[in-house]
Amino acid sequence: MQKLGDFKLPHFFNYPPYFTLQLVKDTREKQVQLWKELILDYCRTQKLFVIGLNEDFPLFSNPAIERSLSHEAKEVFLSSLVSDGRAEWMDKGHKKCLILWLRIQDWADCILRFVKDNGLEDGVMTVEEIRSGIESRGTELHGMDRTVLMRALRLLEQKGKVAMFKGSSADDEGVKFSA
Amino acid sequence: MRRRPGIGGLQTAAATRDQYRLVGENVARIKTDLMKEQLTTFRSQLEDFARKHKNDIRKNPAFRSQFHDMCAKVGVDPLASNKGFWAELLGIGDFYYELGVQIVDICLATRSLNGGLINLQELCNMLCQKRKVARESVTEDDCLRAISKLKALGSGFEVISVGKKKLVRSVPTELNKDHNEILDLAQGQGYVTMEEVEKRLSWSSGRAIDDLETLLEEGLAMIDDGHKDGKRRYWFPCVSFVTTS
């Protein structure tokens, strides 16, 4: 089985027609579904959050069979993920796509779990500490995208689970976890 | 016997007929008894054989194949019915029934990838993977037998030959001769181009495009426009191994 680094690629990745947007409805549906699963899987394991359509994304071409996805195909697959609520366009021109291999709600749950596991109720942490501190090592929070983290925190803030505030240093925010 | 005239003669004739009849019945009864005895011996020997080799038949494809040959020679079809002597003793009906169910499973699972047409070899490989746990491997021969049983149930399963390969069809799509020829052509590289179809089969472009469009619609073919020569290729998952490594 072919691998991209550590990642095991599915069989369809080596089958040339999957790199051409299919015209027959049922065949295309199957194709889109397979690609969506692959994109989510890959981003999850590689902890990638943003796909730029004009940049080289290793998943979108297979040099072994000399095939690459067209811009249109990439847009179709990503748009479908957006419709599923698993991605968001970051710009009107559809050039960058935020991949939510965990939904914002899932990230929020992650944070709550993290608070509980580390006895942080009533505690305070900076946003940066949440994603790169020692406590988060080994969890999904470690190394996560800051934008996504902020969104998850804001969601929790709305629910009254955390309170955000500006810290002493100008460039980081603090989070107070409720009891 | 000398015929005697008169009533006496008639009585003798009747008595003689009776005697012959009795002898005849006796002979028949002796023959039947003999046959019954032979059958009983045969049956018990068969039971012994079956008991001894039941495991072999399940686990060993070569032995199983020989077993079928032997049955064929004797004029016995162990799969003829799921009840009865063979089925009960050997459970061989169950073996093929199970296989049939697994085949249906695999065909359904791969249908969206290959349009309902799968290479027999690939099907067999996938079956062996599935059965690895039970360590009961199967041969293509076994698959064909199981499929013929499925066919008898009217389930729409059929084995078709394309060139040297056998494909298992699990959808009601009928493949006409034209389609068959295209599939045969595709076996070389897994795909065809319209040019190739026109040239190698000497068809008009209209005929070629119609057939290829139908095959695309049926989900049996996929388009590939990515080659640097710019020619559209029509790939057929059923002649390649798309689902397994």
Interface residues (C-beta under 8 A of the other chain):
Chain A: M1 H11 F12 Y15 P16 P17 Y18 F19 T20 Q22 L23 V24 D26 T27 K30 E66 R67 S68
Chain B: S112 L113 Y191 L216 E217 G219 M222 I223 D224 D225 G226 H227 K228 R233 W235 P237 S240 V242 T243 T244 S245
